[in-house]
């Protein structure tokens, strides 16, 4: 997506330059003041001519240094261009600072810093401006490492006299808020095997979900809706026959992103929550691009329940929630499912993204699967992130007939979503990981969940 630039005004905060003198950080001034005091007392007590001259020389040095520093900050202006976004994890956040010396003293040392609370990022540079009217253009760029909402600015320019006795700090612009979205990657279509998309390549499936196209008829079963009876076939066969509909494009998808506080391990740049956010954002992006109605539910520091929709605004709303919500929620997967279960039909697909331990939520997913709902679970390997093992949840999911996709730290997400656990070589790899879980190197080489007692 294209990146726009935002020009910040050169007018300092409050319409005036805010000059701050920070003497404590520069002991040179204290040393000179101490020498001046000593020479003054020596010259006063002894009449020693050299002490008096040194006293006057140091006094003149202080006065000149003060005027030099004041002139340096008075004639200095700055402009900053910040990339407006959108920003994503792994992308560059860039800015360009243009400083101008309006005259007066030369500025051999000018430190530029754009304050920010972005984790692991510092926008700082040292420049030099000449005696005459001059300018310098500084380009700074850093890589975003963590999703979230952060502050950036104001721009701070620091200068001083040649001896560093009177540091000056000038503040330009104001504080802004920027959003860093989770990283979005291309993933395979792992969750919609039984859901039909628009187009001639869609598979026809017989379902009790009402749609506009009749696929076939069958014998009446207790509980069937009388409105679905096919009267012509009933008259022809002499038995009650009901319609079976082609599910066509009537299916939708729900994504449940678990942000319960007990589900997260290592709440940092390398955490289960960060990798889960990447998976959640990638799933949302993958299926909204196919014009499939996608719903979303998550309860972290912020809660969002969004009914299935296929609009770009709907997608952006969900991505923003994933970016800003932190894993501090107190609503479990089971409680979240109870909130949206009434929205599920036979033609619904559900993707659960979690690093939770085994629990009643697995049985709940198994129950949904038995109702004909396509359930896929992306289970983050807690042990690979330094936490306790949740391999029992993986085994429980597989035994319950729920498609489970284990994902460990450092593993390729597209590769992890190609084949569910229990198919192909996954079972063997999981066994190897379990047997070697006591060795640190085992965690980086096996794709399945390790086995420790919990």
Secondary structure by P-SEA (a helix, b strand, c coil): cbbbbbbbbcccccccccccccccccaaaaaaaaaaaaaaaaaaacccaaaaaaaaaaaaaaaaaaaaaaaaaaaccbbbbcccccccccccbbbbbbbbccccccccbbbbbbcccccccccccccccccccbbbbbbbbbbbccccccccccbbbbbbcccccbbbbbbcbbbbbbbbccbbbbbccccccccccccccbbbbbccccccccccccccccccccccccaaaaaaaccbbbbbbcccccbbbbbbbbbccccccccccccaaaaaaaaaaaaaaaaaaacccccccccccbbbbbcccccaaaaaaaaaaaacccccccccaaaaaaaccccccccbbbbbbccccccaaaaaaaaaaaaccbbbbbcccccccccccaaaaaaaaaaaccbbbbbcccccccccccccccccaaaaaaaaaaaacccaaaaacccbbbbbcc
